[in-house]
Amino acid sequence: MIVGQYRAVLNVAAMAATAVTLLGCAGDRARLREERINTFPDNYRTDLLAAMHAYAADPSNIRDAYLSEPVLRQIGAQNRYTVCLRFNAKDSDGRYVGSRDAMAIFVSGRFDQFVDLSQQSGQQATAAQQAKEACAQADYKRFPELETLKR
């Protein structure tokens, strides 16, 4: 009878040790995944130039282009590298619309999406407000490559 109880205790201890080991592995995997997702965007300028072709109605002759260096920020519940961007682009009729701010979000070291800081609807309004507050503190530098984009 004592041998049976001893085996039961050993089985429970073995299962507990296995569970602790598996939890440690899961935590390591999550940490490694987060590190991969938050790789510094080395080519952020090139990625932004490519993305502006789709983002701006007329990407040619953009004026007053500025951007910030990539910074790891909390976006919603996650951390992501972001770049704040300021520019004056033409609309589809070829008229300049005035200075516009956007936040570029990077995942795994590559451009993922823009958050338009002038958006004010629904759930996106909260994200735009967070981004607007973050970009208000950004250290902007000239981005002359954006001003020489062609269609």
Order of alpha helices (4+ residues) and beta strands (2+ residues): alpha-alpha-beta-beta-beta-beta-beta-alpha-beta-alpha
